Amino acid sequence: MIAAIDSGKLFELVWAAAIAGVFVAICFSLVIVGVTRVSDCRRNDRSLAAAAYGLLSVLALVGFLGSAVFGISVIASK
């Protein structure tokens, strides 16, 4: 028996996975940049910039962890 392949759903899977992969990579790289710059700014007594980079890293970490939780919930619901 030959299985029918829904090319629309397959294309949707490809573009959604590509967007999710780019989003996760950007979020995690922003976490690394933020944490690194916080320490640099604190060392140079730039407290306002350190706070901004700290906020950036926290928001990026929330986005990263949120995407991981969302992905796990999608997998678990199927």
All heavy atoms as a GROMACS GRO file, in nm:
protein
  562
    1MET      N    1   0.084  -0.116   0.000
    1MET     CA    2   0.000   0.000   0.000
    1MET      C    3   0.090   0.124   0.000
    1MET      O    4   0.185   0.135   0.076
    1MET     CB    5  -0.090  -0.003   0.123
    1MET     CG    6  -0.179   0.117   0.135
    1MET     SD    7  -0.285   0.099   0.278
    1MET     CE    8  -0.440   0.126   0.202
    2ILE      N    9   0.060   0.220  -0.084
    2ILE     CA   10   0.139   0.342  -0.096
    2ILE      C   11   0.078   0.450  -0.007
    2ILE      O   12  -0.041   0.476  -0.012
    2ILE     CB   13   0.142   0.390  -0.242
    2ILE    CG1   14   0.208   0.283  -0.330
    2ILE    CG2   15   0.214   0.522  -0.254
    2ILE    CD1   16   0.203   0.314  -0.476
    3ALA      N   17   0.162   0.513   0.073
    3ALA     CA   18   0.115   0.619   0.163
    3ALA      C   19   0.110   0.751   0.087
    3ALA      O   20   0.199   0.782   0.009
    3ALA     CB   21   0.208   0.631   0.282
    4ALA      N   22   0.006   0.825   0.110
    4ALA     CA   23  -0.007   0.957   0.048
    4ALA      C   24   0.068   1.059   0.132
    4ALA      O   25   0.061   1.059   0.255
    4ALA     CB   26  -0.153   0.995   0.037
    5ILE      N   27   0.140   1.146   0.064
    5ILE     CA   28   0.216   1.249   0.133
    5ILE      C   29   0.149   1.383   0.105
    5ILE      O   30   0.128   1.421  -0.009
    5ILE     CB   31   0.362   1.252   0.083
    5ILE    CG1   32   0.430   1.121   0.118
    5ILE    CG2   33   0.436   1.369   0.144
    5ILE    CD1   34   0.569   1.108   0.063
    6ASP      N   35   0.116   1.453   0.213
    6ASP     CA   36   0.058   1.586   0.200
    6ASP      C   37   0.171   1.686   0.189
    6ASP      O   38   0.237   1.719   0.288
    6ASP     CB   39  -0.031   1.615   0.322
    6ASP     CG   40  -0.108   1.744   0.308
    6ASP    OD1   41  -0.103   1.805   0.198
    6ASP    OD2   42  -0.171   1.786   0.407
    7SER      N   43   0.196   1.735   0.069
    7SER     CA   44   0.310   1.823   0.046
    7SER      C   45   0.292   1.958   0.116
    7SER      O   46   0.391   2.020   0.155
    7SER     CB   47   0.334   1.842  -0.103
    7SER     OG   48   0.219   1.899  -0.163
    8GLY      N   49   0.170   2.002   0.134
    8GLY     CA   50   0.146   2.127   0.206
    8GLY      C   51   0.189   2.119   0.350
    8GLY      O   52   0.253   2.210   0.404
    9LYS      N   53   0.153   2.009   0.415
    9LYS     CA   54   0.193   1.989   0.555
    9LYS      C   55   0.344   1.971   0.566
    9LYS      O   56   0.406   2.017   0.662
    9LYS     CB   57   0.123   1.867   0.615
    9LYS     CG   58  -0.025   1.884   0.633
    9LYS     CD   59  -0.051   1.977   0.748
    9LYS     CE   60  -0.201   1.981   0.774
    9LYS     NZ   61  -0.234   2.072   0.882
   10LEU      N   62   0.404   1.904   0.470
   10LEU     CA   63   0.548   1.885   0.470
   10LEU      C   64   0.621   2.018   0.455
   10LEU      O   65   0.718   2.045   0.526
   10LEU     CB   66   0.588   1.789   0.358
   10LEU     CG   67   0.733   1.742   0.356
   10LEU    CD1   68   0.766   1.668   0.484
   10LEU    CD2   69   0.757   1.654   0.236
   11PHE      N   70   0.573   2.104   0.365
   11PHE     CA   71   0.633   2.235   0.347
   11PHE      C   72   0.614   2.320   0.473
   11PHE      O   73   0.705   2.393   0.514
   11PHE     CB   74   0.570   2.306   0.227
   11PHE     CG   75   0.627   2.441   0.201
   11PHE    CD1   76   0.758   2.456   0.157
   11PHE    CD2   77   0.552   2.555   0.222
   11PHE    CE1   78   0.812   2.581   0.134
   11PHE    CE2   79   0.605   2.681   0.200
   11PHE     CZ   80   0.734   2.694   0.155
   12GLU      N   81   0.498   2.309   0.538
   12GLU     CA   82   0.473   2.382   0.662
   12GLU      C   83   0.571   2.338   0.771
   12GLU      O   84   0.622   2.420   0.848
   12GLU     CB   85   0.330   2.360   0.708
   12GLU     CG   86   0.293   2.433   0.834
   12GLU     CD   87   0.151   2.406   0.877
   12GLU    OE1   88   0.074   2.346   0.800
   12GLU    OE2   89   0.117   2.445   0.990
   13LEU      N   90   0.597   2.210   0.778
   13LEU     CA   91   0.693   2.157   0.875
   13LEU      C   92   0.832   2.213   0.850
   13LEU      O   93   0.901   2.252   0.944
   13LEU     CB   94   0.695   2.005   0.869
   13LEU     CG   95   0.803   1.936   0.950
   13LEU    CD1   96   0.771   1.947   1.098
   13LEU    CD2   97   0.819   1.792   0.907
   14VAL      N   98   0.873   2.220   0.726
   14VAL     CA   99   1.007   2.268   0.692
   14VAL      C  100   1.025   2.414   0.729
   14VAL      O  101   1.122   2.452   0.794
   14VAL     CB  102   1.037   2.244   0.542
   14VAL    CG1  103   1.162   2.318   0.499
   14VAL    CG2  104   1.049   2.096   0.513
   15TRP      N  105   0.930   2.500   0.690
   15TRP     CA  106   0.948   2.641   0.721
   15TRP      C  107   0.930   2.670   0.869
   15TRP      O  108   0.998   2.758   0.924
   15TRP     CB  109   0.864   2.734   0.633
   15TRP     CG  110   0.716   2.739   0.659
   15TRP    CD1  111   0.619   2.672   0.593
   15TRP    CD2  112   0.648   2.816   0.759
   15TRP    NE1  113   0.496   2.702   0.645
   15TRP    CE2  114   0.510   2.791   0.746
   15TRP    CE3  115   0.690   2.904   0.858
   15TRP    CZ2  116   0.416   2.850   0.829
   15TRP    CZ3  117   0.595   2.963   0.940
   15TRP    CH2  118   0.460   2.936   0.925
   16ALA      N  119   0.841   2.599   0.937
   16ALA     CA  120   0.824   2.620   1.081
   16ALA      C  121   0.949   2.576   1.158
   16ALA      O  122   0.991   2.644   1.253
   16ALA     CB  123   0.702   2.545   1.131
   17ALA      N  124   1.010   2.467   1.117
   17ALA     CA  125   1.132   2.420   1.182
   17ALA      C  126   1.247   2.517   1.157
   17ALA      O  127   1.328   2.542   1.247
   17ALA     CB  128   1.168   2.281   1.132
   18ALA      N  129   1.254   2.573   1.038
   18ALA     CA  130   1.360   2.669   1.007
   18ALA      C  131   1.345   2.795   1.091
   18ALA      O  132   1.443   2.846   1.148
   18ALA     CB  133   1.359   2.703   0.858
   19ILE      N  134   1.224   2.845   1.101
   19ILE     CA  135   1.200   2.966   1.181
   19ILE      C  136   1.228   2.938   1.328
   19ILE      O  137   1.291   3.020   1.398
   19ILE     CB  138   1.056   3.017   1.160
   19ILE    CG1  139   1.044   3.075   1.019
   19ILE    CG2  140   1.019   3.122   1.264
   19ILE    CD1  141   0.904   3.115   0.981
   20ALA      N  142   1.184   2.824   1.378
   20ALA     CA  143   1.208   2.789   1.518
   20ALA      C  144   1.358   2.774   1.546
   20ALA      O  145   1.407   2.818   1.650
   20ALA     CB  146   1.134   2.662   1.554
   21GLY      N  147   1.429   2.713   1.455
   21GLY     CA  148   1.573   2.696   1.473
   21GLY      C  149   1.647   2.828   1.477
   21GLY      O  150   1.736   2.848   1.559
   22VAL      N  151   1.610   2.920   1.389
   22VAL     CA  152   1.672   3.052   1.387
   22VAL      C  153   1.638   3.127   1.516
   22VAL      O  154   1.724   3.191   1.576
   22VAL     CB  155   1.629   3.131   1.262
   22VAL    CG1  156   1.668   3.277   1.272
   22VAL    CG2  157   1.688   3.068   1.138
   23PHE      N  158   1.513   3.119   1.560
   23PHE     CA  159   1.471   3.187   1.683
   23PHE      C  160   1.548   3.135   1.804
   23PHE      O  161   1.597   3.214   1.885
   23PHE     CB  162   1.321   3.169   1.704
   23PHE     CG  163   1.270   3.232   1.830
   23PHE    CD1  164   1.252   3.368   1.839
   23PHE    CD2  165   1.241   3.154   1.941
   23PHE    CE1  166   1.206   3.427   1.955
   23PHE    CE2  167   1.196   3.211   2.058
   23PHE     CZ  168   1.178   3.349   2.066
   24VAL      N  169   1.561   3.005   1.816
   24VAL     CA  170   1.632   2.946   1.929
   24VAL      C  171   1.780   2.985   1.925
   24VAL      O  172   1.839   3.020   2.029
   24VAL     CB  173   1.614   2.793   1.931
   24VAL    CG1  174   1.710   2.727   2.027
   24VAL    CG2  175   1.471   2.759   1.966
   25ALA      N  176   1.841   2.983   1.808
   25ALA     CA  177   1.982   3.019   1.796
   25ALA      C  178   2.006   3.166   1.831
   25ALA      O  179   2.103   3.199   1.901
   25ALA     CB  180   2.031   2.990   1.655
   26ILE      N  181   1.918   3.253   1.786
   26ILE     CA  182   1.932   3.396   1.817
   26ILE      C  183   1.912   3.420   1.965
   26ILE      O  184   1.989   3.496   2.027
   26ILE     CB  185   1.834   3.479   1.732
   26ILE    CG1  186   1.881   3.483   1.586
   26ILE    CG2  187   1.821   3.622   1.786
   26ILE    CD1  188   1.784   3.547   1.491
   27CYS      N  189   1.811   3.358   2.025
   27CYS     CA  190   1.787   3.377   2.169
   27CYS      C  191   1.907   3.331   2.251
   27CYS      O  192   1.951   3.403   2.342
   27CYS     CB  193   1.662   3.302   2.212
   27CYS     SG  194   1.509   3.386   2.171
   28PHE      N  195   1.960   3.215   2.221
   28PHE     CA  196   2.072   3.166   2.301
   28PHE      C  197   2.197   3.249   2.280
   28PHE      O  198   2.272   3.273   2.374
   28PHE     CB  199   2.099   3.018   2.270
   28PHE     CG  200   2.187   2.954   2.372
   28PHE    CD1  201   2.139   2.926   2.498
   28PHE    CD2  202   2.319   2.923   2.344
   28PHE    CE1  203   2.220   2.868   2.594
   28PHE    CE2  204   2.401   2.865   2.438
   28PHE     CZ  205   2.350   2.838   2.565
   29SER      N  206   2.219   3.296   2.157
   29SER     CA  207   2.336   3.380   2.135
   29SER      C  208   2.320   3.515   2.206
   29SER      O  209   2.420   3.571   2.255
   29SER     CB  210   2.360   3.401   1.986
   29SER     OG  211   2.254   3.472   1.927
   30LEU      N  212   2.198   3.567   2.216
   30LEU     CA  213   2.177   3.691   2.290
   30LEU      C  214   2.199   3.670   2.440
   30LEU      O  215   2.244   3.761   2.509
   30LEU     CB  216   2.037   3.746   2.264
   30LEU     CG  217   2.016   3.812   2.128
   30LEU    CD1  218   1.870   3.852   2.110
   30LEU    CD2  219   2.108   3.930   2.110
   31VAL      N  220   2.167   3.552   2.490
   31VAL     CA  221   2.197   3.521   2.630
   31VAL      C  222   2.348   3.527   2.653
   31VAL      O  223   2.395   3.589   2.750
   31VAL     CB  224   2.141   3.383   2.671
   31VAL    CG1  225   2.193   3.341   2.806
   31VAL    CG2  226   1.990   3.384   2.670
   32ILE      N  227   2.424   3.465   2.566
   32ILE     CA  228   2.569   3.463   2.581
   32ILE      C  229   2.628   3.603   2.568
   32ILE      O  230   2.712   3.644   2.650
   32ILE     CB  231   2.632   3.368   2.478
   32ILE    CG1  232   2.591   3.224   2.508
   32ILE    CG2  233   2.783   3.381   2.476
   32ILE    CD1  234   2.629   3.126   2.402
   33VAL      N  235   2.581   3.680   2.470
   33VAL     CA  236   2.631   3.817   2.452
   33VAL      C  237   2.596   3.902   2.573
   33VAL      O  238   2.680   3.978   2.624
   33VAL     CB  239   2.574   3.880   2.323
   33VAL    CG1  240   2.596   4.029   2.320
   33VAL    CG2  241   2.636   3.814   2.202
   34GLY      N  242   2.473   3.891   2.622
   34GLY     CA  243   2.432   3.971   2.736
   34GLY      C  244   2.511   3.943   2.861
   34GLY      O  245   2.556   4.035   2.929
   35VAL      N  246   2.532   3.816   2.891
   35VAL     CA  247   2.607   3.779   3.011
   35VAL      C  248   2.753   3.824   2.999
   35VAL      O  249   2.812   3.874   3.096
   35VAL     CB  250   2.597   3.627   3.036
   35VAL    CG1  251   2.694   3.581   3.142
   35VAL    CG2  252   2.455   3.590   3.074
   36THR      N  253   2.810   3.810   2.882
   36THR     CA  254   2.949   3.852   2.862
   36THR      C  255   2.964   4.003   2.875
   36THR      O  256   3.056   4.051   2.941
   36THR     CB  257   2.998   3.807   2.723
   36THR    OG1  258   2.980   3.666   2.712
   36THR    CG2  259   3.143   3.842   2.702
   37ARG      N  260   2.872   4.075   2.815
   37ARG     CA  261   2.881   4.221   2.821
   37ARG      C  262   2.851   4.276   2.960
   37ARG      O  263   2.901   4.382   2.996
   37ARG     CB  264   2.786   4.284   2.720
   37ARG     CG  265   2.819   4.252   2.576
   37ARG     CD  266   2.948   4.319   2.535
   37ARG     NE  267   2.990   4.274   2.405
   37ARG     CZ  268   3.002   4.353   2.300
   37ARG    NH1  269   2.978   4.481   2.310
   37ARG    NH2  270   3.041   4.303   2.185
   38VAL      N  271   2.768   4.207   3.037
   38VAL     CA  272   2.741   4.250   3.174
   38VAL      C  273   2.871   4.252   3.253
   38VAL      O  274   2.902   4.350   3.324
   38VAL     CB  275   2.635   4.161   3.242
   38VAL    CG1  276   2.637   4.179   3.392
   38VAL    CG2  277   2.498   4.191   3.189
   39SER      N  278   2.947   4.146   3.243
   39SER     CA  279   3.073   4.142   3.319
   39SER      C  280   3.172   4.246   3.269
   39SER      O  281   3.244   4.306   3.349
   39SER     CB  282   3.134   4.001   3.312
   39SER     OG  283   3.168   3.969   3.181
   40ASP      N  284   3.176   4.269   3.138
   40ASP     CA  285   3.265   4.372   3.085
   40ASP      C  286   3.225   4.511   3.133
   40ASP      O  287   3.310   4.592   3.171
   40ASP     CB  288   3.265   4.371   2.932
   40ASP     CG  289   3.335   4.250   2.874
   40ASP    OD1  290   3.411   4.184   2.948
   40ASP    OD2  291   3.311   4.220   2.754
   41CYS      N  292   3.096   4.540   3.130
   41CYS     CA  293   3.048   4.672   3.172
   41CYS      C  294   3.066   4.693   3.321
   41CYS      O  295   3.096   4.804   3.366
   41CYS     CB  296   2.902   4.690   3.132
   41CYS     SG  297   2.878   4.710   2.955
   42ARG      N  298   3.046   4.590   3.400
   42ARG     CA  299   3.068   4.604   3.544
   42ARG      C  300   3.215   4.630   3.576
   42ARG      O  301   3.247   4.708   3.665
   42ARG     CB  302   3.023   4.478   3.617
   42ARG     CG  303   2.875   4.472   3.636
   42ARG     CD  304   2.840   4.354   3.724
   42ARG     NE  305   2.696   4.345   3.736
   42ARG     CZ  306   2.634   4.243   3.792
   42ARG    NH1  307   2.705   4.142   3.841
   42ARG    NH2  308   2.504   4.240   3.801
   43ARG      N  309   3.302   4.564   3.501
   43ARG     CA  310   3.445   4.584   3.523
   43ARG      C  311   3.486   4.727   3.490
   43ARG      O  312   3.576   4.784   3.551
   43ARG     CB  313   3.524   4.486   3.437
   43ARG     CG  314   3.670   4.482   3.469
   43ARG     CD  315   3.747   4.378   3.388
   43ARG     NE  316   3.674   4.256   3.359
   43ARG     CZ  317   3.648   4.211   3.235
   43ARG    NH1  318   3.689   4.278   3.130
   43ARG    NH2  319   3.582   4.098   3.216
   44ASN      N  320   3.418   4.789   3.392
   44ASN     CA  321   3.451   4.925   3.349
   44ASN      C  322   3.362   5.030   3.414
   44ASN      O  323   3.357   5.144   3.367
   44ASN     CB  324   3.440   4.936   3.197
   44ASN     CG  325   3.542   4.850   3.126
   44ASN    OD1  326   3.652   4.831   3.176
   44ASN    ND2  327   3.506   4.798   3.010
   45ASP      N  328   3.291   4.995   3.520
   45ASP     CA  329   3.203   5.086   3.595
   45ASP      C  330   3.098   5.153   3.508
   45ASP      O  331   3.073   5.273   3.517
   45ASP     CB  332   3.286   5.193   3.669
   45ASP     CG  333   3.372   5.132   3.777
   45ASP    OD1  334   3.327   5.033   3.838
   45ASP    OD2  335   3.482   5.183   3.801
   46ARG      N  336   3.034   5.077   3.421
   46ARG     CA  337   2.924   5.126   3.338
   46ARG      C  338   2.798   5.053   3.382
   46ARG      O  339   2.752   4.959   3.318
   46ARG     CB  340   2.955   5.100   3.191
   46ARG     CG  341   3.078   5.174   3.143
   46ARG     CD  342   3.114   5.140   3.001
   46ARG     NE  343   3.002   5.163   2.912
   46ARG     CZ  344   2.988   5.102   2.794
   46ARG    NH1  345   3.079   5.018   2.753
   46ARG    NH2  346   2.884   5.127   2.718
   47SER      N  347   2.739   5.100   3.492
   47SER     CA  348   2.629   5.026   3.554
   47SER      C  349   2.501   5.031   3.472
   47SER      O  350   2.425   4.934   3.470
   47SER     CB  351   2.602   5.080   3.695
   47SER     OG  352   2.569   5.218   3.689
   48LEU      N  353   2.473   5.141   3.402
   48LEU     CA  354   2.352   5.149   3.321
   48LEU      C  355   2.359   5.053   3.203
   48LEU      O  356   2.262   4.981   3.173
   48LEU     CB  357   2.330   5.292   3.272
   48LEU     CG  358   2.202   5.317   3.194
   48LEU    CD1  359   2.081   5.289   3.282
   48LEU    CD2  360   2.199   5.458   3.141
   49ALA      N  361   2.472   5.048   3.138
   49ALA     CA  362   2.489   4.954   3.026
   49ALA      C  363   2.486   4.810   3.076
   49ALA      O  364   2.430   4.722   3.009
   49ALA     CB  365   2.621   4.982   2.954
   50ALA      N  366   2.542   4.787   3.194
   50ALA     CA  367   2.539   4.651   3.250
   50ALA      C  368   2.396   4.609   3.280
   50ALA      O  369   2.359   4.493   3.255
   50ALA     CB  370   2.623   4.646   3.377
   51ALA      N  371   2.315   4.701   3.331
   51ALA     CA  372   2.176   4.669   3.358
   51ALA      C  373   2.099   4.640   3.229
   51ALA      O  374   2.016   4.548   3.224
   51ALA     CB  375   2.110   4.783   3.434
   52ALA      N  376   2.128   4.716   3.124
   52ALA     CA  377   2.061   4.694   2.995
   52ALA      C  378   2.099   4.558   2.937
   52ALA      O  379   2.012   4.484   2.888
   52ALA     CB  380   2.097   4.806   2.898
   53TYR      N  381   2.227   4.525   2.944
   53TYR     CA  382   2.269   4.394   2.894
   53TYR      C  383   2.215   4.281   2.981
   53TYR      O  384   2.184   4.173   2.932
   53TYR     CB  385   2.421   4.385   2.884
   53TYR     CG  386   2.476   4.449   2.760
   53TYR    CD1  387   2.563   4.557   2.769
   53TYR    CD2  388   2.443   4.401   2.634
   53TYR    CE1  389   2.614   4.617   2.655
   53TYR    CE2  390   2.493   4.460   2.521
   53TYR     CZ  391   2.579   4.568   2.531
   53TYR     OH  392   2.629   4.625   2.418
   54GLY      N  393   2.203   4.305   3.110
   54GLY     CA  394   2.143   4.205   3.199
   54GLY      C  395   1.997   4.180   3.164
   54GLY      O  396   1.951   4.066   3.161
   55LEU      N  397   1.925   4.289   3.136
   55LEU     CA  398   1.784   4.275   3.095
   55LEU      C  399   1.773   4.201   2.962
   55LEU      O  400   1.686   4.115   2.945
   55LEU     CB  401   1.720   4.413   3.084
   55LEU     CG  402   1.574   4.416   3.042
   55LEU    CD1  403   1.486   4.346   3.145
   55LEU    CD2  404   1.529   4.558   3.019
   56LEU      N  405   1.862   4.232   2.869
   56LEU     CA  406   1.864   4.162   2.741
   56LEU      C  407   1.886   4.013   2.760
   56LEU      O  408   1.816   3.931   2.700
   56LEU     CB  409   1.974   4.219   2.650
   56LEU     CG  410   1.999   4.144   2.520
   56LEU    CD1  411   1.882   4.164   2.424
   56LEU    CD2  412   2.129   4.189   2.458
   57SER      N  413   1.980   3.977   2.844
   57SER     CA  414   2.010   3.835   2.864
   57SER      C  415   1.894   3.764   2.934
   57SER      O  416   1.863   3.649   2.901
   57SER     CB  417   2.140   3.817   2.940
   57SER     OG  418   2.129   3.870   3.069
   58VAL      N  419   1.828   3.830   3.027
   58VAL     CA  420   1.714   3.768   3.095
   58VAL      C  421   1.597   3.748   2.998
   58VAL      O  422   1.535   3.641   2.996
   58VAL     CB  423   1.671   3.852   3.217
   58VAL    CG1  424   1.536   3.808   3.269
   58VAL    CG2  425   1.775   3.844   3.327
   59LEU      N  426   1.568   3.849   2.917
   59LEU     CA  427   1.458   3.835   2.820
   59LEU      C  428   1.489   3.729   2.716
   59LEU      O  429   1.400   3.652   2.675
   59LEU     CB  430   1.431   3.970   2.753
   59LEU     CG  431   1.372   4.078   2.841
   59LEU    CD1  432   1.358   4.209   2.764
   59LEU    CD2  433   1.237   4.034   2.898
   60ALA      N  434   1.614   3.723   2.671
   60ALA     CA  435   1.651   3.620   2.574
   60ALA      C  436   1.644   3.482   2.636
   60ALA      O  437   1.603   3.385   2.570
   60ALA     CB  438   1.791   3.648   2.520
   61LEU      N  439   1.680   3.470   2.763
   61LEU     CA  440   1.672   3.340   2.831
   61LEU      C  441   1.526   3.298   2.847
   61LEU      O  442   1.494   3.180   2.829
   61LEU     CB  443   1.741   3.347   2.967
   61LEU     CG  444   1.746   3.216   3.046
   61LEU    CD1  445   1.828   3.112   2.970
   61LEU    CD2  446   1.804   3.241   3.184
   62VAL      N  447   1.438   3.392   2.876
   62VAL     CA  448   1.296   3.361   2.886
   62VAL      C  449   1.242   3.314   2.750
   62VAL      O  450   1.166   3.217   2.743
   62VAL     CB  451   1.216   3.483   2.938
   62VAL    CG1  452   1.067   3.466   2.918
   62VAL    CG2  453   1.248   3.509   3.084
   63GLY      N  454   1.283   3.381   2.643
   63GLY     CA  455   1.243   3.338   2.509
   63GLY      C  456   1.296   3.200   2.474
   63GLY      O  457   1.224   3.118   2.416
   64PHE      N  458   1.420   3.174   2.510
   64PHE     CA  459   1.481   3.044   2.482
   64PHE      C  460   1.410   2.933   2.559
   64PHE      O  461   1.373   2.830   2.502
   64PHE     CB  462   1.629   3.048   2.518
   64PHE     CG  463   1.699   2.916   2.505
   64PHE    CD1  464   1.732   2.868   2.380
   64PHE    CD2  465   1.731   2.840   2.616
   64PHE    CE1  466   1.796   2.745   2.366
   64PHE    CE2  467   1.794   2.719   2.604
   64PHE     CZ  468   1.827   2.672   2.478
   65LEU      N  469   1.391   2.954   2.689
   65LEU     CA  470   1.325   2.851   2.770
   65LEU      C  471   1.178   2.836   2.732
   65LEU      O  472   1.125   2.725   2.732
   65LEU     CB  473   1.338   2.884   2.919
   65LEU     CG  474   1.480   2.878   2.974
   65LEU    CD1  475   1.482   2.922   3.119
   65LEU    CD2  476   1.539   2.740   2.959
   66GLY      N  477   1.114   2.947   2.696
   66GLY     CA  478   0.975   2.939   2.651
   66GLY      C  479   0.961   2.859   2.524
   66GLY      O  480   0.865   2.782   2.508
   67SER      N  481   1.054   2.876   2.432
   67SER     CA  482   1.047   2.798   2.308
   67SER      C  483   1.073   2.650   2.334
   67SER      O  484   1.012   2.563   2.271
   67SER     CB  485   1.147   2.851   2.205
   67SER     OG  486   1.279   2.834   2.251
   68ALA      N  487   1.160   2.620   2.430
   68ALA     CA  488   1.184   2.480   2.466
   68ALA      C  489   1.060   2.418   2.530
   68ALA      O  490   1.022   2.305   2.495
   68ALA     CB  491   1.303   2.469   2.560
   69VAL      N  492   0.996   2.491   2.620
   69VAL     CA  493   0.873   2.440   2.683
   69VAL      C  494   0.763   2.423   2.580
   69VAL      O  495   0.690   2.324   2.580
   69VAL     CB  496   0.830   2.534   2.797
   69VAL    CG1  497   0.690   2.501   2.846
   69VAL    CG2  498   0.929   2.528   2.911
   70PHE      N  499   0.750   2.519   2.488
   70PHE     CA  500   0.649   2.509   2.384
   70PHE      C  501   0.673   2.387   2.294
   70PHE      O  502   0.581   2.314   2.260
   70PHE     CB  503   0.646   2.636   2.299
   70PHE     CG  504   0.549   2.630   2.185
   70PHE    CD1  505   0.413   2.633   2.208
   70PHE    CD2  506   0.595   2.618   2.055
   70PHE    CE1  507   0.324   2.626   2.102
   70PHE    CE2  508   0.507   2.612   1.950
   70PHE     CZ  509   0.370   2.616   1.973
   71GLY      N  510   0.799   2.365   2.257
   71GLY     CA  511   0.832   2.250   2.173
   71GLY      C  512   0.803   2.119   2.242
   71GLY      O  513   0.749   2.026   2.182
   72ILE      N  514   0.836   2.110   2.370
   72ILE     CA  515   0.808   1.988   2.445
   72ILE      C  516   0.657   1.966   2.458
   72ILE      O  517   0.608   1.853   2.447
   72ILE     CB  518   0.878   1.991   2.580
   72ILE    CG1  519   1.029   1.980   2.560
   72ILE    CG2  520   0.830   1.879   2.671
   72ILE    CD1  521   1.110   2.005   2.685
   73SER      N  522   0.582   2.074   2.479
   73SER     CA  523   0.437   2.058   2.493
   73SER      C  524   0.373   2.016   2.361
   73SER      O  525   0.278   1.940   2.360
   73SER     CB  526   0.374   2.188   2.544
   73SER     OG  527   0.383   2.290   2.447
   74VAL      N  528   0.426   2.064   2.250
   74VAL     CA  529   0.373   2.023   2.119
   74VAL      C  530   0.403   1.875   2.095
   74VAL      O  531   0.318   1.799   2.048
   74VAL     CB  532   0.433   2.110   2.005
   74VAL    CG1  533   0.405   2.049   1.870
   74VAL    CG2  534   0.377   2.250   2.013
   75ILE      N  535   0.523   1.833   2.129
   75ILE     CA  536   0.560   1.693   2.111
   75ILE      C  537   0.476   1.602   2.201
   75ILE      O  538   0.429   1.496   2.159
   75ILE     CB  539   0.710   1.672   2.140
   75ILE    CG1  540   0.793   1.738   2.030
   75ILE    CG2  541   0.745   1.524   2.149
   75ILE    CD1  542   0.941   1.744   2.062
   76ALA      N  543   0.454   1.646   2.324
   76ALA     CA  544   0.378   1.564   2.419
   76ALA      C  545   0.229   1.555   2.383
   76ALA      O  546   0.164   1.455   2.415
   76ALA     CB  547   0.393   1.618   2.561
   77SER      N  548   0.178   1.656   2.316
   77SER     CA  549   0.035   1.656   2.282
   77SER      C  550   0.003   1.573   2.158
   77SER      O  551  -0.112   1.543   2.133
   77SER     CB  552  -0.015   1.799   2.264
   77SER     OG  553   0.038   1.855   2.145
   78LYS      N  554   0.102   1.538   2.081
   78LYS     CA  555   0.077   1.463   1.957
   78LYS      C  556   0.068   1.316   1.983
   78LYS      O  557   0.123   1.244   2.041
   78LYS     CB  558   0.185   1.492   1.854
   78LYS     CG  559   0.188   1.633   1.809
   78LYS     CD  560   0.070   1.663   1.723
   78LYS     CE  561   0.070   1.811   1.686
   78LYS     NZ  562  -0.028   1.848   1.596
   0.00000   0.00000   0.00000
